[in-house]
Amino acid sequence: MANRNEILSKISEYKSAGQDIIRRQYLADLKEYTGNDTIIYASAFPCNIPGVSPNMLSIGLNDIQGFMTCLNGLQSDNLDIIIHSPGGSLEATEQLVQYLRSKYSYIRAIVPQNAMSAATMLACACDEIIMGKHSAIGPIDPQMNLQRANGVNYSLPAHSILADFKTAKEEIATNPEAAKVWIPKLMEIPNGFLDLCKKTITLSKSKVAEWLNSYMFKNDEDKPGETIANWLGDFEEHMTHGHPINYQLAKTKGLKITLLEDDQILQDKVLSVFHSTLVTFDVAPCVKIIENHLGKGSYTVLQQQIMPIGK
């Protein structure tokens, strides 16, 4: 496994774009070992760089174009997708799953560190999830976008919005003076938004249940997809949107998890790809990479442009 210093040393041997050359070499090495088509789908997460919005790091509809570039011309029936993402749009994730599953009969999600929220949903649409002892997936409770009166955008868990509304209703019924505190908050909630929260929660769970039963458990007589999806979407149990779920807990709850450390060669090659991707984020103005083992794909730069990459 190549560590950060080794990767930086190799990059310095090139006059320019050394990070891309090294990363692509590691991707090609991984593909040669597994025999599967291989894609890295990663964003610079977590990120505190000024000017980088959460949307730039998240799963979005623009990513579909990157995956189309990656998959063009690939012939294998099997795909390994290395995922490092904070999550993102439910709708974009659903469209991405539909596209990937139309192309591949067997997909392994490889989580070298974190695949959270909608990225967990994406992993659940695969036949198998490979995680390290340090890796984490997360709850699938949907996040809802809101806007304050001053125009500032923010997001909250759908469950929290519904819980706040219930609390407000109860407190105001008991003490009408409490309305003075609650009304400014409730005015930020658009008409019909509570119903949208409920439907989005339901859709998140139903999609994960459907994907699990269709792919990960397609050959199982007992279909546990709904049970697992309900657990992943249980906000009361997980308490926070970023609650990390390690491989042991995920496996105990029924997900088909393979431990990355069980294959030391695979671990070394996966982590070399991942570490070289993180170094790319450090040395280049890039915050998201979608790239295959042939060096083709796209990346998102700080100006929020989707730039093609490849030979």
Rosetta blueprint (number, residue, H / E / L):
1 M L
2 A L
3 N L
4 R H
5 N H
6 E H
7 I H
8 L H
9 S H
10 K H
11 I H
12 S L
13 E L
14 Y L
15 K L
16 S L
17 A L
18 G H
19 Q H
20 D H
21 I H
22 I H
23 R H
24 R H
25 Q H
26 Y H
27 L H
28 A H
29 D H
30 L H
31 K H
32 E H
33 Y H
34 T H
35 G L
36 N L
37 D E
38 T E
39 I E
40 I E
41 Y E
42 A E
43 S E
44 A L
45 F L
46 P L
47 C L
48 N L
49 I L
50 P L
51 G L
52 V L
53 S L
54 P H
55 N H
56 M H
57 L H
58 S L
59 I E
60 G L
61 L L
62 N L
63 D H
64 I H
65 Q H
66 G H
67 F H
68 M H
69 T H
70 C H
71 L H
72 N L
73 G L
74 L L
75 Q L
76 S L
77 D L
78 N E
79 L E
80 D E
81 I E
82 I E
83 I E
84 H E
85 S E
86 P L
87 G L
88 G E
89 S L
90 L H
91 E H
92 A H
93 T H
94 E H
95 Q H
96 L H
97 V H
98 Q H
99 Y H
100 L H
101 R H
102 S H
103 K H
104 Y L
105 S L
106 Y E
107 I E
108 R E
109 A E
110 I E
111 V E
112 P L
113 Q L
114 N E
115 A E
116 M L
117 S L
118 A H
119 A H
120 T H
121 M H
122 L H
123 A H
124 C H
125 A L
126 C L
127 D L
128 E E
129 I E
130 I E
131 M E
132 G L
133 K L
134 H L
135 S L
136 A E
137 I E
138 G L
139 P L
140 I L
141 D L
142 P L
143 Q E
144 M E
145 N E
146 L E
147 Q E
148 R L
149 A L
150 N L
151 G L
152 V L
153 N E
154 Y E
155 S E
156 L E
157 P E
158 A H
159 H H
160 S H
161 I H
162 L H
163 A H
164 D H
165 F H
166 K H
167 T H
168 A H
169 K H
170 E H
171 E H
172 I H
173 A H
174 T H
175 N L
176 P H
177 E H
178 A H
179 A H
180 K H
181 V H
182 W H
183 I H
184 P H
185 K H
186 L H
187 M L
188 E L
189 I L
190 P L
191 N L
192 G L
193 F H
194 L H
195 D H
196 L H
197 C H
198 K H
199 K H
200 T H
201 I H
202 T H
203 L H
204 S H
205 K H
206 S H
207 K H
208 V H
209 A H
210 E H
211 W H
212 L H
213 N H
214 S H
215 Y H
216 M H
217 F L
218 K L
219 N L
220 D L
221 E L
222 D L
223 K L
224 P L
225 G H
226 E H
227 T H
228 I H
229 A H
230 N H
231 W H
232 L H
233 G L
234 D L
235 F H
236 E H
237 E H
238 H H
239 M L
240 T L
241 H L
242 G L
243 H L
244 P L
245 I E
246 N L
247 Y H
248 Q H
249 L H
250 A H
251 K H
252 T H
253 K L
254 G L
255 L L
256 K L
257 I E
258 T E
259 L E
260 L H
261 E H
262 D H
263 D L
264 Q H
265 I H
266 L H
267 Q H
268 D H
269 K H
270 V H
271 L H
272 S H
273 V H
274 F H
275 H H
276 S H
277 T H
278 L H
279 V H
280 T H
281 F H
282 D H
283 V H
284 A L
285 P L
286 C E
287 V E
288 K E
289 I E
290 I E
291 E E
292 N E
293 H L
294 L L
295 G L
296 K L
297 G E
298 S E
299 Y E
300 T E
301 V E
302 L L
303 Q L
304 Q L
305 Q L
306 I E
307 M E
308 P E
309 I E
310 G L
311 K L
